[in-house]
Each structure stands twice: as C-alpha cells, then as structure tokens.
C-alpha cells in the first residue's frame, strides 16, 4: 500500500503570523489594535469593539482542557496508526480558545480542566504545528 501524506494546514495570509511564531517556538494569538482584546483564530473584526486591525502577539502556551473528543474512526489514512487520538479545545491562560491535539497521554486519561502546555511538532519542511501536552499544575 502506498503511503499517504498527511494533510497539512494551509498557511493563508491571515494566519501567517501564527505559523511564523510556531517556527520560532512561540504560540501566537491576535491582539486587537484598538481595544487590546485577544482572539484566535485570525478574524477581520474584533468581537469586542468591532475594530479592524490586529497584531500577532506571543502568549504563554499554557492553558487547560475546555473540551475534548476522542477520534476512534480513521477519517484520513495518514492518521490510521494514531487512532484513537484526542482533539481538544484548549482555553489559554490569556483567554482565547484553540482547537488542537493532545499528545503524550492515553486518551482515557484526559479530563476537563487538565492543565496543558504547548509543544511543537514538525508538520512539513518549513511548518511547525502547535499541539498540547499535559503539564503539572
Ligand atoms: Zn477590539
């Protein structure tokens, strides 16, 4: 059977700052240029003040599991060896929520509120993908 390449995120212009940060080992969110509200993912308008314009800023990379789902089905052949794996919603310490994967733990050990920290995995020649792993409180 031919190996199947993993799908990788499209680095669109509005998300370029996020992936540039990831290459440096920094987790990034957008900060509204008008009111300072943090948001993720990139968006044209601020949900708080409706202002346009934002700047990518680094955050701590720490947060907690807000929600999670365990994938038991093989939805893409490139991930067949990893089933079951966890898709999580992380609530960052700074506020924004982010969808990612949780690594370094068995899926049945995952709990809501579990503290996590970012880790970066290579997703391609010039692409680092932020994921999360458990951390001590
Ligand atoms: Zn704003």
Boltz pocket constraint, residues with backbone or C-beta under 6 A from the ligand:
constraints:
  - pocket:
      binder: B
      contacts: [[A, 32], [A, 33], [A, 34], [A, 35], [A, 36], [A, 37], [A, 46], [A, 47], [A, 48], [A, 49], [A, 50], [A, 51]]
      max_distance: 6.0
